[in-house]
Amino acid sequence: MNFHNLIPLFKKHISSLVPLLLIIAVGITYWPLHKNGFLQRYDDYDYIVENEHVNTGLTFPNIQWAFFSSHAANWHPMTWISHMLDCHIYGLNPNGHHFTNLLIHIANSILLYFLLLYGSRCPWRSLFVALLFALHPINVQSVAWAAERKELLSTFFGFLSLRAYFAYGRHPNINKYLFSLLCFLLALMSKAMLVTLPFLLFLLDYWPLKRIPFHGPGKLHLQTASGLKRSALIIIAEKAPYFVASIAVSIITIVTQKQAGAMAPLESIPLLVRLANAITSYCAYISKLIWPTNLSVIYPHPGMPNPLIIFLSFIVLSILIFLAIKFITKAPWMFIGLFWYLGTLLPVIGFVQVGEQPMADRYAYFPFIGLYILLSWSMGYIVQRTKFIILIPATIVLVFLAGITQKQITYWRDSISLFQHAVNATEQNYLAHYNLAYAFADNGQFEKAIHHYKHSITIQPSANSYNNLGVVYLKLNEPQKALLQFFKVLELDPEYEEAYYNLGMCYARIGKVKRAIRAYQKALESNPEYWEALNNIGLLYLRNGSYKEAVCYFTKSLHVNKKNISTYLKRGKAYHKMGKIDSALSDYLTVLGAYPQDAYLLFEIGLLYELGGAYHMAVEKYSRAAQIMPENKHFKNKLKTIRSKIPQEPPSESPVSDSIATSSE
């Protein structure tokens, strides 16, 4: 068989070979992903590592929490359940979580190919779209970021919904329709990104489904694939359940994000600024499609863009829209592709501002498919008309994109590399400097953290930056420098409770106890359940010999946070100093339950038993302490001393209550 015979053979079997091709292409490109861990400064810990509802795996209470939780300013139960399943299978091994993301991205690429193939019957153009989607570096953020599972899942269910809708459009059937609607609901329950999908269905009805053939002005016909006439009312009515679901989820999302304070108020970013940024961001995304360099995890918000950039962006968008409408009958993919992009990106283009970024790479995951379609079908049209061989340049483009993607994945290895790249790729990005400083501080690189906090403050002073800079100075045992930072925090935000708490830490460090207590109490005025402040006030009273007050504050702290074992230990010491043996024993035994091999704690408990006359119990604790630390002569000497007292006082006559002794282990 010669080479020329292989081409028709490949064409014949292309549909069966595409999944394998996509698996290999994505697998090779995303191979560096296996070296990446969880990101401490970018939701991974909040979503997975430190979230007890997620990291404890797939259980009924956790699933119930997923449906009723607004944690992380989002309502996306399917995303939570997906993370729970990963934890159930992989635990907290980041490789497993990244592998699941990669599998979903591969599945999405394959689904996209078959979706377009079914709708258009154009295998080569569908394949190029799928490869662009699979390999374009703009999608690295959605795949390489474990916590961005929501984007992948939403798109996965969105593709299933569209595929079922295509089948329904070609051969109407209630089961296909209901399955499409169900998948759409699951997509919205993964992320609210696809709330504009009902509008997209109208576009797809025109092309590629051709349910609304349009032959020019005054020649609009509505008919199904089977040739039966359909009214416009039916075409609209079948979208009604989709719109109801979109509106409901939109309301839930807005309320959830507003309550969490994630939504920027209109006063902070005026409507005119939002409109200008929307126009420029649409063009900025297109530029990232064509030349995907300087991709960043965070882009700084420019405020009101340069008037010239606004004007040029408006002209570019106007020309694209004009051409799409002009050629709507001859080249319908231009109209559909462009408005797929414009419409599905609309919820995150900045009119409703969530967070501080004007745009984000992850937002392009689904909307860019419209631009891929526009490019691929336009290239196919040129090839048909000119017979121009485009396989080689198309392959070069895909290899070029794959190379950038592979490099981009390495930036997501950890928080430091991620935000260092953001600092290098953007200008005046105070958030990138802030997060990089936080990552350095987490890693113990305090001098670098100070440098980037100061850089962040130079670009845009914020209470958080000053506060965290003060915390770093505290860790370096420089309380005087830290004090200055916390004073600046309170100048910007007089209600910043953490700043008052940190002021208390500074004053305690330099021995100004009364000022420290006043600072902690100011923090408690804003948040009466600030258990750390309650705990620290108790500790100051304990050190100052005010044991009754210490017990009072430790008890209040434990009412808020019963899991803080160290507070039981401190309260136990206060009770011990007050001579309340039973109460001290109760707290110490609670601590012992968490740390059964703590020799010094066992020794302290033994002392309490000895004070209470329970010599047998004291011997048992001293013995265990001596077994754990046989080199400690003090433990052994104490054990010999106490054994000499046992005949003088039988255990049955101990004044220490049996209930306390019984509750020890």
For each residue, the residues with C-beta under 8 A, 3 or more apart:
1: 5 6 9
2: 5 6
3: 6 7
4: 7
5: 1 2 8 9
6: 1 2 3 9 10
7: 3 4 10 11
8: 5 11 12
9: 1 5 6 12 13
10: 6 7 13 14 17
11: 7 8 14 123
12: 8 9
13: 9 10 16 17
14: 10 11 17 18 123 124 127
15: 18 114 117 123
16: 13 19
17: 10 13 14 20 21
18: 14 15 21 22 110 113 123 127 130
19: 16 22 23 110 113
20: 17 23 24
21: 17 18 24 25 127
22: 18 19 25 26 106 109 110 113 130 131 134
23: 19 20 26 27 106 110
24: 20 21 27 28
25: 21 22 28 29 131 134 135 398 402
26: 22 23 29 30 102 105 106 109 134 135
27: 23 24 30 31 102 106
28: 24 25 31 402
29: 25 26 134 135 402 405 406
30: 26 27 33 102 105 143 144 405 406 409
31: 27 28 34 406
32: 35 36 406 409 410
33: 30 36 98 102 143 144 409 412
34: 31 95 98 99
35: 32 410 413
36: 32 33 94 98 144 409 412 413 414
37: 94 413 414
38: 44 45 48 49 92 94 97 146
39: 42 43 44 45 145 146 147 412 414 415 418
40: 44 45 415 439 442
41: 415 419 435 438 439 442
42: 39 145 147 297 415 418 435
43: 39 46 47 72 145 147 148
44: 38 39 40 47 48 49 145 146 147
45: 38 39 40 48 49 50
46: 43 50 51 72 147
47: 43 44 51 54 72 83 146 147
48: 38 44 45 51 54 55 83 86 87 92 97 146 147
49: 38 44 45 55 92
50: 45 46 55
51: 46 47 48 54 55 71 83
52: 55 56
53: 56 61 62 65 66 69 71 80 84
54: 47 48 51 62 80 83 84 87
55: 48 49 50 51 52 87 92
56: 52 53 59 62 84 87
57: 62 84 85 87 88
58: 62 63 81 84 85 87 88
59: 56 62 63 84
60: 63 64
61: 53 64 65
62: 53 54 56 57 58 59 65 66 80 84
63: 58 59 60 66 67 77 81 84
64: 60 61 67 68
65: 53 61 62 68 69 80
66: 53 62 63 69 77 80 81 84
67: 63 64 77
68: 64 65
69: 53 65 66 75 77 80
70: 73 74 75 256 259 260
71: 51 53 74
72: 43 46 47 260
73: 70 256 257 260 261 262 354
74: 70 71 79 150 191 253 256 257
75: 69 70 189 192 249 252 253 256
76: 79 80 150 189 190 191 192
77: 63 66 67 69 80 81 189
78: 81 82 153 157 186 189 190
79: 74 76 82 83 149 150 153 189 190 191
80: 53 54 62 65 66 69 76 77 83 84
81: 58 63 66 77 78 84 85
82: 78 79 85 86 100 149 153 190
83: 47 48 51 54 79 80 86 87 97 149
84: 53 54 56 57 58 59 62 63 66 80 81 87 88
85: 57 58 81 82 88 89
86: 48 82 83 89 90 96 97 100
87: 48 54 55 56 57 58 83 84 90 91 92
88: 57 58 84 85
89: 85 86 96
90: 86 87 93 95 96 97 99
91: 87 96
92: 38 48 49 55 87
93: 90 96 97
94: 36 37 38 97 98 146
95: 34 90 98 99
96: 86 89 90 91 93 99 100
97: 38 48 83 86 90 93 94 100 101 146 149
98: 33 34 36 94 95 101 102 144 146
99: 34 90 95 96 102 103
100: 82 86 96 97 103 104 149
101: 97 98 104 105 142 143 144 145 146 148 149 152
102: 26 27 30 33 98 99 105 106 143
103: 99 100 106 107
104: 100 101 107 108 149 152 153 156
105: 26 30 101 102 108 109 134 139 142 143 152
106: 22 23 26 27 102 103 109 110 134
107: 103 104 110 111 156
108: 104 105 111 112 133 152 155 156 159
109: 22 26 105 106 112 113 130 131 133 134
110: 18 19 22 23 106 107 113 114 130
111: 107 108 114 115 156 159 160 163
112: 108 109 115 116 126 129 130 133 159 369
113: 18 19 22 109 110 116 117 126 127 129 130
114: 15 110 111 117 118 126 163
115: 111 112 118 119 159 162 163 166
116: 112 113 119 120 122 125 126 129 130 208 373
117: 15 113 114 120 121 122 123 126
118: 114 115 121 163 166 167
119: 115 116 166 204 208 209
120: 116 117 125 126 208
121: 117 118
122: 116 117 125 126 377 380
123: 11 14 15 18 117 126 127
124: 14 127 128 380
125: 116 120 122 128 129 376 377 379 380
126: 112 113 114 116 117 120 122 123 129 130 376
127: 14 18 21 113 123 124 130 131
128: 124 125 131 132 372 375 376 379 394
129: 112 113 116 125 126 132 133 369 372 373 376
130: 18 22 109 110 112 113 116 126 127 133 134
131: 22 25 109 127 128 134 135 398
132: 128 129 135 136 372 375 376 398 401
133: 108 109 112 129 130 136 139 368 369 372
134: 22 25 26 29 105 106 109 130 131 139
135: 25 26 29 131 132 398 401 402 405
136: 132 133 139 289 292 368 372 401 405
137: 140 292 295 401 404 405 408
138: 141 288 289 292 295 361 364 365 368
139: 105 133 134 136 142 143 361 364 365 368 405
140: 137 143 144 295 361 405 408 409 412
141: 138 144 145 148 295 297 360 361 362 412
142: 101 105 139 145 148 151 152 361 362 365
143: 30 33 101 102 105 139 140 148 152
144: 30 33 36 98 101 140 141 408 409 412
145: 39 42 43 44 101 141 142 148 362 412
146: 38 39 44 47 48 94 97 98 101 149
147: 39 42 43 44 46 47 48 150
148: 43 101 141 142 143 145 151 152 362
149: 79 82 83 97 100 101 104 146 152 153
150: 74 76 79 147 153 154 190 191
151: 142 148 154 155 191 193 362 365 366
152: 101 104 105 108 142 143 148 149 155 156 365
153: 78 79 82 104 149 150 156 157 187 190 191
154: 150 151 157 158 187 188 190 191 193 194 366
155: 108 151 152 158 159 187 194 365 366
156: 104 107 108 111 152 153 159 160 187 190
157: 78 153 154 160 161 183 184 186 187 190
158: 154 155 161 162 183 184 187 194 197 366
159: 108 111 112 115 155 156 162 163
160: 111 156 157 163 164 179 180 183
161: 157 158 164 165 180 181 182 183 184 187 197
162: 115 158 159 165 166 180 197 204
163: 111 114 115 118 159 160 166 167
164: 160 161 167 168 176 177 179 180 183
165: 161 162 168 169 176 177 180 201 204
166: 115 118 119 162 163 169 170 204 209
167: 118 163 164 170 171 173 176
168: 164 165 171 172 173 176 177 180
169: 165 166 172 204 205 209 211 224 225
170: 166 167 209 225
171: 167 168 176 225 226
172: 168 169 176 177 224 226
173: 167 168 176 177
174: 177 178
175: 178 179
176: 164 165 167 168 171 172 173 179 180
177: 164 165 168 172 173 174 180 181 238
178: 174 175 181 182
179: 160 164 175 176 182 183
180: 160 161 162 164 165 168 176 177 183 184
181: 161 177 178 184 185 241 242 245
182: 161 178 179 185 186
183: 157 158 160 161 164 179 180 186 187
184: 157 158 161 180 181 187 188 194 197 242 245
185: 181 182 188 189 245
186: 78 157 182 183 189 190
187: 153 154 155 156 157 158 161 183 184 190 191 194 197
188: 154 184 185 191 192 194 195 245 246 249
189: 75 76 77 78 79 185 186 249
190: 76 78 79 82 150 153 154 156 157 186 187
191: 74 76 79 150 151 153 154 187 188 194
192: 75 76 188 195 249 250 252 253 347
193: 151 154 344 347 348 363 366
194: 154 155 158 184 187 188 191 197 344 366
195: 188 192 246 249 250 347
196: 199 200 246 343 344 346 347
197: 158 161 162 184 187 194 200 201 242 246 344
198: 201 202 239 242 243 246
199: 196 202 203 343
200: 196 197 203 204 340 343 344
201: 165 197 198 204 205 239 242
202: 198 199 205 206 212 235 239
203: 199 200 206 207 335 336 339 340 343
204: 119 162 165 166 169 200 201 207 208 209 336
205: 169 201 202 209 211 212 235
206: 202 203 209 210 211 212 213 214 332 335 336
207: 203 204 210 332 333 335 336
208: 116 119 120 204 336
209: 119 166 169 170 204 205 206 225
210: 206 207 213 225
211: 169 205 206 222 223 224 225 230 235
212: 202 205 206 220 221 222 235
213: 206 210 220 221 223
214: 206 219 220 221 328 329
215: 219 220 221 329
216: 219 329
217:
218:
219: 214 215 216
220: 212 213 214 215
221: 212 213 214 215
222: 211 212 229 230 231 232 235
223: 211 213 227 228 229 230
224: 169 172 211 227 228 230
225: 169 170 171 209 210 211
226: 171 172
227: 223 224
228: 223 224
229: 222 223
230: 211 222 223 224 234 235
231: 222 234 235
232: 222 235 236
233: 236 237
234: 230 231 237 238
235: 202 205 211 212 222 230 231 232 238 239
236: 232 233 239 240
237: 233 234 240
238: 177 234 235
239: 198 201 202 235 236 242 243
240: 236 237 243 244
241: 181 244 245
242: 181 184 197 198 201 239 245 246
243: 198 239 240 246 247
244: 240 241 247 248
245: 181 184 185 188 241 242 248 249
246: 188 195 196 197 198 242 243 249 250
247: 243 244 250 251
248: 244 245 251 252
249: 75 188 189 192 195 245 246 252 253
250: 192 195 246 247 253 254
251: 247 248 254 255
252: 75 192 248 249 255 256
253: 74 75 192 249 250 256 257
254: 250 251 257 258 263 352
255: 251 252 258 259
256: 70 73 74 75 252 253 259 260
257: 73 74 253 254 260 262 263 354
258: 254 255 261 262 263
259: 70 255 256
260: 70 72 73 256 257
261: 73 258
262: 73 257 258 354 355
263: 254 257 258 352 353 354
264: 268 269 353 354 355 356
265: 268 269
266: 269 270 271
267: 270
268: 264 265
269: 264 265 266 273 274 301 353
270: 266 267 273 274
271: 266 274 275
272: 275 276 304
273: 269 270 276 277 303 304
274: 269 270 271 277 278 350 351 353
275: 271 272 278 279 351
276: 272 273 279 280 304 305 310
277: 273 274 280 281 301 302 305 350 358
278: 274 275 281 282 349 350 351
279: 275 276 282 283 310 313 314 317
280: 276 277 283 284 305 309 310 313
281: 277 278 284 285 349 350 358 359
282: 278 279 285 286 313 317 342 345 349
283: 279 280 286 287 312 313 316 317
284: 280 281 287 288 359
285: 281 282 288 289 345 359 364 367 368
286: 282 283 289 290 316 371
287: 283 284 290 291
288: 138 284 285 291 292 295 361 364
289: 136 138 285 286 292 364 368 371
290: 286 287
291: 287 288
292: 136 137 138 288 289 295 401 404
293: 404
294: 425 426
295: 137 138 140 141 288 292 361 408 425
296: 299 361 421 422 425 426 429 432
297: 42 141 361 411 418 419 421 422 432
298: 357 360 419 422 426 429 431 432 435
299: 296 357 358 359 360 426 429
300: 357 358 426 427 428 429 430 431 432
301: 269 277 356 357 358
302: 277 305 358
303: 273
304: 272 273 276
305: 276 277 280 302 309 310
306: 309 310
307: 310 311
308: 311 312
309: 280 305 306 312 313
310: 276 279 280 305 306 307 313 314
311: 307 308 314 315
312: 283 308 309 315 316
313: 279 280 282 283 309 310 316 317
314: 279 310 311 317 318
315: 311 312 318 319
316: 283 286 312 313 319 320
317: 279 282 283 313 314 320 321
318: 314 315 321 322
319: 315 316 322 323
320: 316 317 323 324 338
321: 317 318 324 325 338
322: 318 319 325 326
323: 319 320 326 327 334
324: 320 321 327 328 334 335 337 338 339
325: 321 322 328 335
326: 322 323
327: 323 324 330 331 334 335
328: 214 324 325 331 332 334 335
329: 214 215 216 332
330: 327
331: 327 328 334 335 377 378 381
332: 206 207 328 329 335 336
333: 207 336 337 373 374 377 378
334: 323 324 327 328 331 337 338 374 377 378
335: 203 206 207 324 325 327 328 331 332 338 339
336: 203 204 206 207 208 332 333 339 340 370 373
337: 324 333 334 340 341 370 371 372 373 374 375 377
338: 320 321 324 334 335 341 342 370 371 374
339: 203 324 335 336 342 343 370
340: 200 203 336 337 343 344 367 369 370 373
341: 337 338 344 345 367 368 369 370 371 374
342: 282 338 339 345 346 370
343: 196 199 200 203 339 340 346
344: 193 194 196 197 200 340 341 347 366 367 370
345: 282 285 341 342 348 349 363 364 367
346: 196 342 343 349 351
347: 192 193 195 196 344 352
348: 193 345 354 360 363
349: 278 281 282 345 346 359
350: 274 277 278 281 353 358 359
351: 274 275 278 346
352: 254 263 347
353: 263 264 269 274 350
354: 73 257 262 263 264 348
355: 262 264
356: 264 301 431
357: 298 299 300 301 360 431
358: 277 281 299 300 301 302 350
359: 281 284 285 299 349 350 363
360: 141 298 299 348 357 363
361: 138 139 140 141 142 288 295 296 297 364
362: 141 142 145 148 151 365
363: 193 345 348 359 360 367
364: 138 139 285 288 289 345 361 367 368
365: 138 139 142 151 152 155 362 368
366: 151 154 155 158 193 194 344 369
367: 285 340 341 344 345 363 364 370 371
368: 133 136 138 139 285 289 341 364 365 371 372
369: 112 129 133 340 341 366 372 373
370: 336 337 338 339 340 341 342 344 367 373 374
371: 286 289 337 338 341 367 368 374 375
372: 128 129 132 133 136 337 368 369 375 376
373: 116 129 333 336 337 340 369 370 376 377
374: 333 334 337 338 341 370 371 377 378
375: 128 132 337 371 372 378 379
376: 125 126 128 129 132 372 373 379 380
377: 122 125 331 333 334 337 373 374 380 381
378: 331 333 334 374 375 381 382
379: 125 128 375 376 382 383 390 394
380: 122 124 125 376 377 383 384
381: 331 377 378 384 385
382: 378 379 385 386 388 390
383: 379 380 386 387 388 389 390
384: 380 381
385: 381 382
386: 382 383
387: 383
388: 382 383
389: 383 392
390: 379 382 383 393 394
391: 394 395
392: 389 395 396
393: 390 396 397
394: 128 379 390 391 397 398
395: 391 392 398 399
396: 392 393 399 400
397: 393 394 400 401
398: 25 131 132 135 394 395 401 402
399: 395 396 402 403
400: 396 397 403 404
401: 132 135 136 137 292 397 398 404 405
402: 25 28 29 135 398 399 405 406
403: 399 400 406 407
404: 137 292 293 400 401 407 408
405: 29 30 135 136 137 139 140 401 402 408 409
406: 29 30 31 32 402 403 409 410
407: 403 404 410 411
408: 137 140 144 295 404 405 411 412
409: 30 32 33 36 140 144 405 406 412
410: 32 35 406 407 413 417
411: 297 407 408 417 418 421
412: 33 36 39 140 141 144 145 408 409 417 418
413: 35 36 37 410 417 418
414: 36 37 39 417 418 439
415: 39 40 41 42 418 419 435 436 438 439 442
416: 419 420 436 439 440 443
417: 410 411 412 413 414 420 421
418: 39 42 297 411 412 413 414 415 421 422 439
419: 41 297 298 415 416 422 423 432 433 435 436 439
420: 416 417 423 424 436
421: 296 297 411 417 418 424 425
422: 296 297 298 418 419 425 426 429 432 435 436
423: 419 420 426 429 432 433 436 452
424: 420 421
425: 294 295 296 421 422
426: 294 296 298 299 300 422 423 429 432
427: 300
428: 300 459
429: 296 298 299 300 422 423 426 432 433 459
430: 300 433 434 455 456 457 459 460 462 465
431: 298 300 356 357 434 435 456
432: 296 297 298 300 419 422 423 426 429 435 436
433: 419 423 429 430 436 437 452 453 455 456 459
434: 430 431 437 438 452 453 456 462 464 465 468
435: 41 42 298 415 419 422 431 432 438 439
436: 415 416 419 420 422 423 432 433 439 440 452
437: 433 434 440 441 448 449 450 451 452 453 455 456 465 468 469 472
438: 41 415 434 435 441 442 449 468
439: 40 41 414 415 416 418 419 435 436 442 443
440: 416 436 437 443 445 446 448 449 452
441: 437 438 444 445 446 449 468 471 472 475
442: 40 41 415 438 439
443: 416 439 440
444: 441
445: 440 441 448 449
446: 440 441 449 450 472 475 476
447: 450 451
448: 437 440 445 451 452
449: 437 438 440 441 445 446 452 453 472
450: 437 446 447 453 454 469 472 473
451: 437 447 448 454 455
452: 423 433 434 436 437 440 448 449 455 456
453: 433 434 437 449 450 456 457 465 468 469 472
454: 450 451 457 458 469
455: 430 433 437 451 452 458 459
456: 430 431 433 434 437 452 453 459 460 462 465
457: 430 453 454 460 461 462 465 466 469
458: 454 455
459: 428 429 430 433 455 456
460: 430 456 457
461: 457 465 466 488 492
462: 430 434 456 457 465 466 492
463: 466 467 489 492 493 496 499
464: 434 467 468
465: 430 434 437 453 456 457 461 462 468 469
466: 457 461 462 463 469 470 485 486 488 489 492
467: 463 464 470 471 485 486 489 496 498 499 502
468: 434 437 438 441 453 464 465 471 472
469: 437 450 453 454 457 465 466 472 473 485
470: 466 467 473 474 481 482 483 484 485 486 489 499 502 506
471: 441 467 468 474 475 482 502
472: 437 441 446 449 450 453 468 469 475 476
473: 450 469 470 476 478 479 481 482 485
474: 470 471 477 478 479 482 502 505 506 509
475: 441 446 471 472
476: 446 472 473
477: 474 509
478: 473 474 481 482
479: 473 474 482 483 505 506 509 510
480: 483 484 510
481: 470 473 478 484 485
482: 470 471 473 474 478 479 485 486 502 505 506
483: 470 479 480 486 487 503 506
484: 470 480 481 487 488
485: 466 467 469 470 473 481 482 488 489
486: 466 467 470 482 483 489 490 499 502 503 506
487: 483 484 490 491
488: 461 466 484 485 491 492
489: 463 466 467 470 485 486 492 493 496 499
490: 486 487 493 494 496 499 500 503
491: 487 488 494
492: 461 462 463 466 488 489 496
493: 463 489 490 496 499
494: 490 491
495: 526
496: 463 467 489 490 492 493 499 500
497: 500 501 522 523 526 527 530
498: 467 501 502 523
499: 463 467 470 486 489 490 493 496 502 503
500: 490 496 497 503 504 519 520 522 523 526 533
501: 497 498 504 505 519 520 523 530 532 533 536
502: 467 470 471 474 482 486 498 499 505 506
503: 483 486 490 499 500 506 507 516 519 522
504: 500 501 507 508 516 517 519 520 523 533 536
505: 474 479 482 501 502 508 509 516 536
506: 470 474 479 482 483 486 502 503 509 510 516
507: 503 504 510 512 513 515 516 519
508: 504 505 511 512 513 516 536 540
509: 474 477 479 505 506
510: 479 480 506 507
511: 508
512: 507 508 515 516
513: 507 508 516 517 540 544
514: 517 518
515: 507 512 518 519
516: 503 504 505 506 507 508 512 513 519 520 536 540
517: 504 513 514 520 521 537 540
518: 514 515 521 522
519: 500 501 503 504 507 515 516 522 523
520: 500 501 504 516 517 523 524 533 534 536 537
521: 517 518 524 525 533 537
522: 497 500 503 518 519 525 526
523: 497 498 500 501 504 519 520 526 527 530 533
524: 520 521 527 528 530 533 534
525: 521 522 528
526: 495 497 500 522 523 530
527: 497 523 524 530 533
528: 524 525
529: 560
530: 497 501 523 524 526 527 533 534
531: 534 535 556 557 558 560 561 564
532: 501 535 536 557
533: 500 501 504 520 521 523 524 527 530 536 537
534: 520 524 530 531 537 538 553 554 556 557 560
535: 531 532 538 539 553 554 557 564 566 567 570
536: 501 504 505 508 516 520 532 533 539 540
537: 517 520 521 533 534 540 541 553
538: 534 535 541 542 549 550 551 552 553 554 557 567 570 571 574
539: 535 536 542 543 550 570
540: 508 513 516 517 536 537 543 544
541: 537 538 544 546 547 549 550 553
542: 538 539 546 547 550 570 573 574 577
543: 539 540
544: 513 540 541
545: 577
546: 541 542 549 550
547: 541 542 550 551 574 575 577 578
548: 551 552 578
549: 538 541 546 552 553
550: 538 539 541 542 546 547 553 554 570 571 574
551: 538 547 548 554 555 571 574 575 578
552: 538 548 549 555 556
553: 534 535 537 538 541 549 550 556 557
554: 534 535 538 550 551 557 558 567 570 571 574
555: 551 552 558 559 571
556: 531 534 552 553 559 560
557: 531 532 534 535 538 553 554 560 561 564 567
558: 531 554 555 561 562 564 567 568 571
559: 555 556 562
560: 529 531 534 556 557
561: 531 557 558 564 567
562: 558 559
563:
564: 531 535 557 558 561 567 568
565: 568 569 590 591 594 595
566: 535 569 570
567: 535 538 554 557 558 561 564 570 571
568: 558 564 565 571 572 587 588 590 591
569: 565 566 572 573 587 588 591 601
570: 535 538 539 542 550 554 566 567 573 574
571: 538 550 551 554 555 558 567 568 574 575 587
572: 568 569 575 576 583 584 585 586 587 588 591
573: 542 569 570 576 577 584
574: 538 542 547 550 551 554 570 571 577 578
575: 547 551 571 572 578 580 581 583 584 587
576: 572 573 579 580 581 584 604 608
577: 542 545 547 573 574
578: 547 548 551 574 575
579: 576
580: 575 576 583 584
581: 575 576 584 585 608 611 612 656
582: 585 586 612 656 657 660
583: 572 575 580 586 587
584: 572 573 575 576 580 581 587 588 608
585: 572 581 582 588 589 605 608 609 612 656 660
586: 572 582 583 589 590 660 663
587: 568 569 571 572 575 583 584 590 591
588: 568 569 572 584 585 591 592 601 604 605 608
589: 585 586 592 593 605 660 663 664
590: 565 568 586 587 593 594
591: 565 568 569 572 587 588 594 595 598 601
592: 588 589 595 596 598 601 602 605 664 665
593: 589 590 596 665
594: 565 590 591
595: 565 591 592 598 601
596: 592 593 665
597: 628
598: 591 592 595 601 602
599: 602 603 624 625 626 628 629 632 635
600: 603 604 625
601: 569 588 591 592 595 598 604 605
602: 592 598 599 605 606 621 622 624 625 628
603: 599 600 606 607 621 622 625 635 638
604: 576 588 600 601 607 608
605: 585 588 589 592 601 602 608 609 621 664
606: 602 603 609 610 617 618 619 620 621 622 625 638 642
607: 603 604 610 611 618
608: 576 581 584 585 588 604 605 611 612
609: 585 605 606 612 614 615 617 618 621 656 661
610: 606 607 613 614 615 618 642
611: 581 607 608
612: 581 582 585 608 609 654 655 656
613: 610 649 653 654 655 656
614: 609 610 617 618 651 654 655 656 661
615: 609 610 618 619 642 645 646 649 651 654
616: 619 620 646 651
617: 606 609 614 620 621 651 654 656 661
618: 606 607 609 610 614 615 621 622 642
619: 606 615 616 622 623 639 642 643 646
620: 606 616 617 623 624
621: 602 603 605 606 609 617 618 624 625
622: 602 603 606 618 619 625 626 635 638 639 642
623: 619 620 626 627 639
624: 599 602 620 621 627 628
625: 599 600 602 603 606 621 622 628 629 632 635
626: 599 622 623 629 630 632 635 636 639
627: 623 624 630
628: 597 599 602 624 625
629: 599 625 626 632 635
630: 626 627 636
631:
632: 599 625 626 629 635 636
633: 636 637
634: 637 638
635: 599 603 622 625 626 629 632 638 639
636: 626 630 632 633 639 640
637: 633 634 640 641
638: 603 606 622 634 635 641 642
639: 619 622 623 626 635 636 642 643
640: 636 637 643 644
641: 637 638 644 645
642: 606 610 615 618 619 622 638 639 645 646
643: 619 639 640 646
644: 640 641
645: 615 641 642 648 649
646: 615 616 619 642 643 649
647:
648: 645
649: 613 615 645 646 653 654
650: 653
651: 614 615 616 617 654
652:
653: 613 649 650
654: 612 613 614 615 617 649 651 661
655: 612 613 614
656: 581 582 585 609 612 613 614 617 660 661
657: 582 660 661
658: 661 662
659: 662 663
660: 582 585 586 589 656 657 663 664
661: 609 614 617 654 656 657 658 664
662: 658 659
663: 586 589 659 660
664: 589 592 605 660 661
665: 592 593 596
